[in-house]
């Protein structure tokens, strides 16, 4: 997945307006001075208002399923703007794709 690298301060949201934040597993590789996110990182979603049949089913995590093929940080593939993320509820039900809204535009990878 080619594109600019996702770092911990990138703006990623769920399809229902919740905001995702990263908990980086590595701190050494930086993009715009911030740790870049790698494939095993799980992003936490807050502020999702999704409901199903009147029952709240907010997105709580983003699980990334693809990353850069050739660029690694700490031995793990880095996440890029082209990476695929799936938002999930607390019951791990898929809620839709993660949306990368804003990211640094200096470091890129594929």
N, C-alpha and C positions, 0 to 999 in steps of 0.2 A: 504494500500500500504506500504509494508515493505521496509526499506532501510535507508540510511544515510539521515539526515535532510538537506534541502536546506537552506542556509543562504543568506544574501544580496550580498555577494561577490562570490557566485557560478557562474560558467560560463554556461549559458543557451543560446542556439542559435535557430534561425528559420531554416527550411530546406534549405533556400537559402543563408545562410551565415551571416545573421544579428545577432547582439548580443543583448540579452535581459538583462535588469537591473531591480531590484526589488525596489519598494517603500513600505517598510515594514509598516504594520499598528500597529505593536507592537514592543517595544524596550527592554522588560524585559528578555525574554527567549533568551539565547545566545547559539550558536554553534561555537566553535573555536573563541570565543570572538566577534562574529558578530551576530546581531539579526537574528533569524530564520524566515522564511517566512511562513505565514499561508494561508489557503484557500481563503479568500476574497481578498488577495493581487493581484494586477494586475501588470504584468511586462511589461515595455515599450521596444519595439524593435527599434534599430537604425541600419542603414547600410544594410538593405535588398534591393536587386536589382531585385526583382521579377517583371516581366511584363507579361501581357496577351494581345496578339494581338497588340503589340507595345505600349499599354497603361501601364504606371507604376502602379503596384498594390502591393506596398511593405507591408510586415507585419509590423504592428505598435504596437500590443499588444499580450500578451500571457494570455489567460484566463485558469485558472487551473480548471479541472473538477473533480479531485479526490485527496484525501489527506489521511493521516494516520487515521486509525479508532479509535485507542486507545490513541494517544498522542496529547495533546493540549497545546497551549501557549496562555495565555490571554483568555481562553475559546474557542478558535478556533482551528480546526484541523491543524496540521503542514504539510507542504509539504515535501515530501521525494523524493529520486531519482526514486522511482517507481510511483510517481504521474503523472497523465496524464494532459498535457497542450496542448491547441489548439492555434496556431498562427492565428491572424485575421488581415485583411486589415482595412483601415479606414472606409469602408462600412460594416464592421463586417462579411465579407465573409471569410469562413474558408480557410486557406492557407496550412495547414499541421501540423504535431505534433511538439511540442517543443522538443528540444534535450538537455538533461542534459549532459554537457561535463566534467566539473570539479566541485567537491564539497568537503566539509570537510569530513573526514573519522573517526571522533571520536564519535559523538552522532548519535544514530540510533533510529528509532521508527517504529511501525507498527500500 
